[in-house]
Amino acid sequence: MVTPFNEQGNVDFPALQRMVEHQIEGGTAFLVVLGTTGETPTLSAAEQRRVVDFVLEVNAGRLPVVVGVTGNNTAELCERIHGWDVNGVAAFLVATPAYNKPGQEGLKAHYTAVADAAQRPVILYNVPGRTSCNMSAATTLALAEHPNVIGIKEASGDLEQIGDILASRPAHFAVWSGDDALAMPTVAMGADGLISVLGNAFPKPMAAMVEQASFGQTHEARSTHATLKPLMALMFEEGNPAGIKAAMNHLGLCEGDVRLPLTKASAALKDKLYAAIAALEVSAH
């Protein structure tokens, strides 16, 4: 989920309430709060807590809520994650450390320490395009044996690596695509679903695509993917979440404001987004 801001730069809680309802009505399986798309590094600790508490209150137990908690100082992260009030929280989403660029043994030790400290299950998050650190399939599978590690959001963009994880994962270990554009083939290969950017605005067609791929409806999944693909590409043209917030603003869900160092979507990007949204709406009818 994005973190909506008003024109004054503060968290827009009425918009956040609309967004939660939009996700629930759209067929989303669970909510992810304070992830990358939520601009979490720009939120103070107090803001992060208020956002989580507000989402939990509005959600009122209707969907599981996963909270992003990430850091590149293992000791500090363990202390922070152990100290979280976990009432209502289903799991933690923990990305690989950024900037440090640890090796595979370092990643194993980092995640083992975090999983030991966490009072809720941990979902690994491999996103080398943001962290400059790729967690190999072998490391993921080793961590999957930890009793408090329940799955991974895989955003390596490497279908061979994802396939290796799917082929050897234990039964309890879930795999979610972390790339909208690769969700259809990833789910068709056996992954459990998608943690999405575009789904903030269009949960229904994104959920439909995942369900089609899950049930072997290849032609239908391919068709749905094709209608969504132009929007998927535009989401990252000027940085995430500038694109998705512009799309959500067009739909009346929230303002398009982001916090520095990100900037709002340009007029040129908005024009392309609006045209792609119009085309999607036409195809839906």
C-alpha positions as CSV (number, residue, x, y, z in Angstrom):
1,M,0.0,0.0,0.0
2,V,1.1,3.6,-0.7
3,T,1.2,6.0,2.2
4,P,-1.0,8.9,1.1
5,F,0.0,12.5,1.8
6,N,-1.9,15.7,1.6
7,E,-0.7,18.9,0.1
8,Q,0.9,19.9,3.4
9,G,3.0,16.8,3.3
10,N,1.2,15.0,6.2
11,V,-0.2,11.5,6.2
12,D,-3.7,11.7,4.7
13,F,-5.7,9.4,7.0
14,P,-9.1,9.8,5.2
15,A,-7.4,8.8,2.0
16,L,-5.8,5.8,3.8
17,Q,-9.2,4.7,5.0
18,R,-10.5,4.9,1.4
19,M,-7.5,2.8,0.2
20,V,-8.1,0.0,2.8
21,E,-11.8,-0.3,1.7
22,H,-10.7,-0.2,-2.0
23,Q,-8.4,-3.1,-1.4
24,I,-10.9,-5.2,0.6
25,E,-13.6,-4.6,-2.1
26,G,-11.1,-5.4,-4.8
27,G,-10.4,-8.9,-3.7
28,T,-7.0,-8.4,-2.2
29,A,-5.9,-11.3,0.0
30,F,-3.9,-9.4,2.6
31,L,-2.6,-5.8,3.1
32,V,1.1,-4.9,3.1
33,V,1.8,-1.7,5.1
34,L,5.1,0.2,5.3
35,G,6.7,-1.4,2.2
36,T,8.8,0.2,-0.4
37,T,5.8,1.6,-2.2
38,G,4.8,3.1,1.1
39,E,7.8,5.5,1.1
40,T,8.7,4.1,4.5
41,P,12.2,5.6,4.7
42,T,10.6,9.0,4.7
43,L,8.2,8.3,7.6
44,S,9.3,8.9,11.2
45,A,8.9,6.1,13.6
46,A,5.9,7.8,15.1
47,E,4.3,8.1,11.7
48,Q,5.0,4.5,10.9
49,R,3.2,3.4,14.1
50,R,0.2,5.6,13.4
51,V,-0.2,4.3,9.9
52,V,-0.1,0.7,11.1
53,D,-2.5,1.4,13.9
54,F,-4.9,3.2,11.6
55,V,-4.9,0.5,9.0
56,L,-5.5,-2.1,11.7
57,E,-8.4,-0.1,13.0
58,V,-10.1,0.4,9.7
59,N,-9.4,-3.2,8.5
60,A,-11.0,-4.5,11.7
61,G,-9.7,-8.0,11.2
62,R,-11.1,-8.5,7.8
63,L,-7.8,-9.2,6.1
64,P,-4.3,-10.2,7.4
65,V,-2.0,-7.2,7.7
66,V,1.7,-7.6,6.9
67,V,4.1,-4.8,8.1
68,G,7.3,-3.9,6.4
69,V,10.2,-3.6,8.9
70,T,13.7,-3.4,7.3
71,G,17.2,-2.2,8.1
72,N,20.8,-2.6,7.3
73,N,22.0,-2.7,11.0
74,T,21.1,-6.2,12.1
75,A,21.3,-5.6,15.8
76,E,19.2,-2.4,15.6
77,L,16.6,-4.2,13.4
78,C,16.3,-7.1,15.8
79,E,15.8,-4.7,18.7
80,R,13.2,-2.8,16.7
81,I,11.3,-5.8,15.4
82,H,11.3,-7.4,18.8
83,G,9.8,-4.3,20.4
84,W,6.9,-3.9,17.9
85,D,3.4,-4.1,19.4
86,V,2.3,-7.1,17.2
87,N,-1.4,-7.1,18.2
88,G,-3.3,-7.5,14.9
89,V,-0.1,-8.0,12.8
90,A,0.0,-11.2,10.8
91,A,3.6,-11.1,9.6
92,F,6.7,-8.9,9.0
93,L,8.1,-8.2,5.5
94,V,11.8,-7.8,5.7
95,A,13.9,-6.7,2.7
96,T,17.6,-7.6,2.3
97,P,19.9,-5.0,3.7
98,A,20.6,-2.1,1.4
99,Y,24.0,-0.5,0.9
100,N,26.0,-3.1,2.9
101,K,25.9,-5.7,0.1
102,P,26.4,-8.7,2.4
103,G,27.4,-12.1,0.9
104,Q,25.2,-15.1,1.1
105,E,26.5,-16.2,4.6
106,G,25.8,-12.7,5.8
107,L,22.3,-12.8,4.5
108,K,21.7,-16.1,6.2
109,A,23.0,-14.8,9.5
110,H,21.0,-11.5,9.2
111,Y,17.7,-13.2,8.5
112,T,18.2,-15.9,11.1
113,A,18.8,-13.2,13.8
114,V,15.7,-11.3,12.6
115,A,13.5,-14.4,12.5
116,D,14.7,-15.4,16.0
117,A,13.8,-11.9,17.3
118,A,10.5,-11.4,15.6
119,Q,7.3,-12.2,17.5
120,R,5.4,-12.8,14.2
121,P,6.4,-14.8,11.1
122,V,8.9,-13.3,8.7
123,I,8.5,-12.9,4.9
124,L,11.8,-12.5,3.1
125,Y,12.0,-9.8,0.5
126,N,14.6,-10.1,-2.3
127,V,14.7,-6.9,-4.4
128,P,18.3,-6.5,-5.8
129,G,17.2,-3.6,-8.0
130,R,16.8,-1.5,-4.9
131,T,19.3,-3.1,-2.5
132,S,22.2,-4.1,-4.8
133,C,22.1,-7.4,-3.1
134,N,20.7,-10.6,-4.6
135,M,19.7,-13.4,-2.3
136,S,20.4,-16.7,-4.1
137,A,17.9,-19.5,-4.4
138,A,20.1,-21.7,-2.2
139,T,20.1,-19.0,0.6
140,T,16.4,-18.6,0.3
141,L,15.8,-22.3,0.6
142,A,18.2,-22.6,3.6
143,L,16.3,-19.8,5.4
144,A,13.0,-21.5,4.5
145,E,13.9,-24.2,7.0
146,H,13.7,-21.6,9.8
147,P,10.4,-22.2,11.7
148,N,9.6,-18.5,11.8
149,V,10.2,-17.8,8.1
150,I,7.1,-18.4,6.0
151,G,7.7,-17.1,2.6
152,I,9.4,-14.7,0.2
153,K,8.5,-11.7,-1.9
154,E,10.8,-12.4,-4.9
155,A,11.6,-9.4,-7.0
156,S,14.9,-10.5,-8.5
157,G,13.4,-10.5,-12.0
158,D,15.1,-13.8,-12.6
159,L,12.6,-16.5,-13.5
160,E,15.3,-19.3,-13.4
161,Q,16.1,-18.3,-9.8
162,I,12.4,-18.2,-8.9
163,G,11.9,-21.6,-10.5
164,D,14.7,-23.1,-8.4
165,I,13.0,-21.8,-5.3
166,L,9.6,-23.2,-6.4
167,A,11.1,-26.5,-7.2
168,S,12.7,-27.2,-3.8
169,R,10.7,-25.1,-1.3
170,P,9.2,-26.8,1.8
171,A,5.4,-27.1,1.8
172,H,4.9,-24.3,4.3
173,F,7.0,-21.7,2.4
174,A,5.0,-19.3,0.2
175,V,6.4,-17.5,-2.8
176,W,4.9,-14.2,-4.0
177,S,6.0,-12.3,-7.1
178,G,7.4,-8.9,-6.3
179,D,7.2,-7.8,-9.9
180,D,3.8,-6.9,-11.5
181,A,5.1,-7.6,-15.0
182,L,6.4,-11.1,-14.0
183,A,3.4,-12.1,-11.9
184,M,1.6,-14.0,-14.6
185,P,4.5,-16.3,-15.5
186,T,5.7,-16.6,-11.9
187,V,2.2,-17.7,-10.7
188,A,1.8,-20.0,-13.7
189,M,5.1,-21.7,-12.5
190,G,3.5,-22.3,-9.1
191,A,4.0,-19.2,-7.0
192,D,1.3,-18.3,-4.6
193,G,0.5,-14.8,-5.7
194,L,1.7,-11.2,-6.0
195,I,2.6,-8.3,-3.7
196,S,1.7,-5.5,-6.2
197,V,2.3,-1.9,-7.0
198,L,-0.5,-1.5,-9.6
199,G,-2.9,-3.4,-7.3
200,N,-3.1,-0.2,-5.2
201,A,-5.2,1.3,-8.0
202,F,-6.6,-1.8,-9.8
203,P,-6.9,-4.7,-7.3
204,K,-9.7,-6.4,-9.2
205,P,-8.0,-7.0,-12.5
206,M,-4.7,-7.8,-10.8
207,A,-6.4,-10.3,-8.5
208,A,-8.2,-11.8,-11.6
209,M,-4.9,-12.2,-13.4
210,V,-3.4,-14.0,-10.5
211,E,-6.4,-16.3,-10.1
212,Q,-6.4,-17.1,-13.8
213,A,-2.8,-18.0,-13.8
214,S,-3.2,-20.1,-10.6
215,F,-6.0,-22.1,-12.1
216,G,-4.2,-22.8,-15.4
217,Q,-6.4,-20.4,-17.4
218,T,-3.4,-19.4,-19.5
219,H,-5.3,-17.7,-22.3
220,E,-7.3,-15.6,-19.9
221,A,-4.3,-14.8,-17.7
222,R,-2.3,-13.7,-20.8
223,S,-5.2,-11.5,-22.0
224,T,-5.6,-9.8,-18.6
225,H,-1.8,-9.3,-18.4
226,A,-1.8,-7.7,-21.8
227,T,-4.5,-5.2,-20.9
228,L,-2.5,-4.3,-17.7
229,K,1.0,-4.3,-19.1
230,P,1.0,-0.6,-20.4
231,L,0.1,0.6,-16.9
232,M,2.7,-1.7,-15.3
233,A,5.4,-0.1,-17.4
234,L,4.4,3.4,-16.5
235,M,4.5,2.8,-12.8
236,F,8.3,3.0,-12.7
237,E,8.9,5.6,-15.5
238,E,9.5,8.4,-12.9
239,G,10.1,6.4,-9.8
240,N,7.8,4.4,-7.5
241,P,5.3,5.5,-6.1
242,A,5.0,8.7,-8.1
243,G,3.3,6.8,-11.0
244,I,0.9,4.8,-8.9
245,K,0.0,7.8,-6.8
246,A,-0.8,9.8,-10.0
247,A,-3.1,6.9,-11.1
248,M,-4.8,6.7,-7.7
249,N,-5.3,10.5,-7.7
250,H,-7.0,10.2,-11.1
251,L,-9.3,7.6,-9.5
252,G,-10.1,9.8,-6.5
253,L,-8.3,7.6,-4.0
254,C,-5.6,9.9,-2.8
255,E,-3.5,12.9,-3.7
256,G,-0.5,12.5,-6.0
257,D,2.0,14.0,-3.5
258,V,5.2,12.2,-2.5
259,R,8.0,13.1,-0.2
260,L,11.5,14.1,-1.2
261,P,13.8,12.8,-2.5
262,L,10.9,11.6,-4.8
263,T,8.9,14.1,-6.9
264,K,5.4,14.1,-8.2
265,A,4.6,12.6,-11.6
266,S,5.1,15.0,-14.5
267,A,2.4,16.3,-16.7
268,A,3.7,14.1,-19.5
269,L,3.6,11.0,-17.4
270,K,0.1,11.8,-16.2
271,D,-1.1,12.2,-19.8
272,K,0.2,8.7,-20.6
273,L,-1.3,7.2,-17.4
274,Y,-4.7,8.7,-18.1
275,A,-4.7,7.4,-21.6
276,A,-3.7,3.9,-20.4
277,I,-6.4,4.0,-17.7
278,A,-9.0,5.0,-20.3
279,A,-7.9,2.1,-22.5
280,L,-8.1,-0.3,-19.5
281,E,-11.6,0.9,-18.7
282,V,-12.7,0.4,-22.4
283,S,-11.3,-3.2,-22.4
284,A,-13.2,-4.0,-19.2
285,H,-16.4,-3.3,-21.0
